[in-house]
Amino acid sequence: MSSLPLPLWPETERPRAKLLKLGATALSEAELLAILLQTGTRGRTAVDIARGLLGEFKSLRGLLTAERQAVCRTPGLGAAKFALLQAALEMSRRHYAEQMFAGPPLANPRATRDFLRARLRDREHEVFCCLFLDNRHRVIAFDEVFRGTIDGASVHPREVVKLALTRNAAAVILAHNHPSGIAEPSQADELITGRLRDALALVDIRVLDHIVVGDAACVSFAERGLL
């Protein structure tokens, strides 16, 4: 059936019609991807292209985190469709983030880790972030503060303190990713955590945790007894 143009497929097999009738959960990853791609090429439907992409990049995650040049090498894909895929990825991240900001106080460490993993896991560069909380541990804001290798020169406590006061935060959870995928904290991570904890304590703002995000796991400084 893939040799036929999508409009000639039975209605129950067309991805968009199938989604409208059965809901998005009824579709395969290739079918969902085909809806975003919208059109195919001569002799290949959008579903064919989607299946080829998933095979080439091994997974949906592999595709969505691939570099632009690698994705656009596929016939029928260009900057516009790459931008569409990236926009869909960022929308899903922001949708998840809204649950954190609108939800109850952060009483569940797992929810915090899931949020941070979704925001930071697939970044190409190391990013240092702050999750600012009020006095009931409800999320006020999530800010990316620094980008690059985390060391004493790149993370400035005074800037974090200034931002925390601007946000009127009572507490903060620090977080950064390791692009290597290994979440084990470094000596530099421990050093900057201590400096930030002491600087924020001077203005009565507590550092509740520092979470290092890897590929398959997160490491909590609080659980390690490093705070």
N, C-alpha and C positions, 0 to 999 in steps of 0.2 A: 504493500500500500504506500510505502514511502516514495515510490517512483511517481505517484500521482501528486499534482499540486494540492496543497491543503484544502482549498475550497471544494475539491472533488472527494475528499474523505467523507465517510459517514459522519453525520453531525456529532454522534456520541464519541467519535475519536478525535475530533478537532480540539486542540488544547483549550482554546478560549471558550468554546461552547460547553466543553466538558466541565470547565471550572464554574461557569455560570449555573450549570445544572446540578453538579455534585459537590461543589466547593473546592477550594484550593488543595485541601489535604488529599483529595482523590487523585491528584496529578503526580506523575513522576518528576524527578529533578529535570530531566530532559524536556518534558512538556512545559514546566514552569519557565525554564530558560527560553524555550521557543517563543513563549508569549512576549518576553522582553525583547527578543531579537526581532520579532514582528514579521520579517520577510526572509525568504531564502535566496538562493541563487539559481541560475539555470541548471536544471537537473537535480537540485538539492533543496528540499524543504527546510524550513526553520528547525523542524524537529531533527532532521538529518544533521544539520550543522551543530545543533545543541548536543546531540549524542557524540559527534566527533570531538567537540571541545571537551566534554567530560572525560572522554577516553584519553585525549592528548594530555590534559592537565591532571589526570588521575582522580579528581574529585571536584565538587562544587567549590570547596574552599580553595583548592589549588588554582582554579580558574579565577576566582574573585580576587585573589591576592597576587596574581601574576602581573608582571610588568606590561605596560601598555604595548610595547613593541612586540612582545611575544604573542599577545592576544590578537593584535591587528594583522599578524601574518596570515591568519586564516582568511581565505577568500570569502568575501561577503561581509567581513567585519571591518570597521574603520573606527576613526576617532569618535564618531557620534554614538555608535553602539557600545564602545568601551565606556564612554561617559555614562550611558544609560545603566550599564551594569554597576558602575561605581556609585551612581546615585541611588540605586536600589539597595546596595550594601549599606550605605550611610544612613538611608532612611530606616533600615532595620535596626541599626545601632541606636539611632535617636528614639525610635519607638520603645526600645527596651529601656533607655535612659529615663523616659517619662514615667515609667512605673516606679523608679527609684525616687524621683522628685515628688510624685503625688502620693506615694505610699506611706506606711506607718514608719515609726522610728526604726533605725537599723539594729534590730535585735538578732538578726540572723546572719552570722558570718558567711554562710554559703551564698546568700543572695548578693552580698558585697563582692565576693570573689567572682561570682558569675558575671556581675556587671563590669568589673575591672578587666576580666579576661576578654569579654566581648569588645571592650573599648581599646585594649592595648595589645592583645596577643599577636596580631599579624602586622604590627608596625615594622617598617624597615629600619627605623632609627630608634634609639633609646629615648623614651619620653618620660619625664618626671611630672607627676600630677598630684593634685590635692583635692580630696573630697571633703568639703567644708560642711559642718553640722551645727545645728543649734543646740540649746541646752537640753533638749529632749532627744537628741541624736537623730533628728530628721534632717534630710539632705537639703542644704541651701544651694550649693553649686558644686560643679565639678570643673576644675580648671587645669588645663595643660600649662605648666609653668615654665619648664625648661626642656630643650631638646638637645640630644647629644650624649656623650659619655658622662655618666654621673660620677663626679669627683668634687673635691673641695672648691675647685675653681669655677665649676659650671652651675652649682646650686648655691644661691646666695640667701642665707637665712633672713636678711632684712627684707628681701623682696617677698618672701613667703609670709613673714609677719605683717607686712604692709597689706598684702592681699587679704589675709585672714581678718584684719581689722576692718578693711573695706567691706568685707562680706558679713561683718558682725558675727563671726563664728565663735562658738564656745568650745568646739573640738574639731579635730582634723584627722583624717586618715590619709597617710602618704602612700603613694604607689608609683612604681615604675616598672617597665618591661625589660626583659633581656632578649634581644633579637636572636641570640644564639639558641633560644629555646630552653636553656637551663636556668631554673629559677633560684638556684643557690645564691644567697647574698654574698657579696664580696666584702673585703675589709673596708673599701671606700664607702660601700652602702651603709655599713655599721657606723662609720665615722660621721657621715652627713646626717644620719638619723639622730645621733646624739646631739649634734650641733643644733638641729632644728628643734628637737624636744626642749633643749635648754633655752633657746631663744624665744620660743612660743610660751614657755612657762613664765617668762618675765611679764607677759601681758595676760596671764591667767587663761591661756588656751591650751587644752590638753591634746597631746598626740596619742590617739587611741591605738594606732597600729601603723606599720609600714608593710605593705604587701608587694612582694616581687612577683611579677607575672612571667611565667615561662610558657612553653608550648602546651604541655599536658598538665601542668600543676602550678599552684601558687604557694609561696612561702610567706607565712605570717611572722613578723618580728615579735608580736605579742605572745604568740604560742611558743616561740623559741626562747622566750624570756630575755629578749634583747632590748626591751624598752625599760 
